[in-house]
Every structure is written in C-alpha cells, then in structure tokens.
C-alpha cells in the first residue's frame, strides 16, 4: 500500500474581523497639491458634468410638469 506524502505545510492564519482590528495609520495628504489631468480625463469630466446637468434639467422639467406649472403651454 502506497503512502501519500503532501508537500503542504499546515500554517496557522489568524482571521480578524475588520471591526475588531486595530486602526491603521492614515497617510498625510497635506502639501500634495492638485492632481494633473490628461486632456482625455478633462474632456471626460466635462462631458460627465454636461450629462448630469442635462439629466437634472430633464428631471426638474418633469417634476414641474407633473406639478402643473406648464398647464398653459399645452
């Protein structure tokens, strides 16, 4: 009968729940200054801002329409 040998070494790992763990030291961000953006990132953020403004405007129009503000327009 052949015996099986395992190369696995049993190690002990202690699992700590994040609520019971020691708080880690936070990194200081003072003095870093603004982050430089590439042109592609800048354009993407401008497009995102325009999209959010358009969606906000459409939502405002819909709410005002449901409230009857535009009843004389129809």
N, C-alpha and C positions, 0 to 999 in steps of 0.2 A: 504494500500500500504506500503510495507516494504522499509525502507531506508537503503542504503548500507553505511557502515562506513568502511573507509580504515585506516589501521594502517600505511600507507605510509606517512612519513613526507616529505614534499617537502623541498629539500635543494637546495641551490644555489651553483653551481660549476662554477668557472671562468676558461675558457679554454684559454690558452696562446699558441700561435704558437711558435715552438722552435726557429725561427729566431728572435722573439721579446722578448724572455725570457732572464733573467739575466744569465750570465755565471756562472757555478758552480765552486767551488774551486776544483782544481785538487789535487790528493793525491801525496805526495812525494815518489819517488821510490829510492832515494839515500840511499845507505847503506844496501840494502836488500840482495845483493849477488845473486849468481846463484840459479836457482830452481833445487831442487833434482829430478832426474828422476828415475822411476822404471825400472827394466830390460825390461819389456814389452814395455814401451814407447821408450826406447833407441833402441830396435830392430825394432820397427815400423818406427822410424825416419831413421834408416839405410836402411831399405827396401824401404822407400819412396825416399830417396836420390838415391839409385841404380836404381829405376824405372825411375826417372826423368833424370838421366844421360843416360840410355838406350834409352829413347824416344828422347832426344836431339841428340844422336848419329844417330838414325834412320832418324830423320829429316834432319840432316846435310848430311847424305849419299844420301837421296832422292833429296835434293837441288843440290848437286854436280853432281848427275846422270842426272838430268834434264839440268844442265848447260853443259853437255857433257864432263866432266872431265874423266869419266870412259869409253870413247868410245873405247879405245883399249883393254879393258878387255873382251869384248864380242866376 
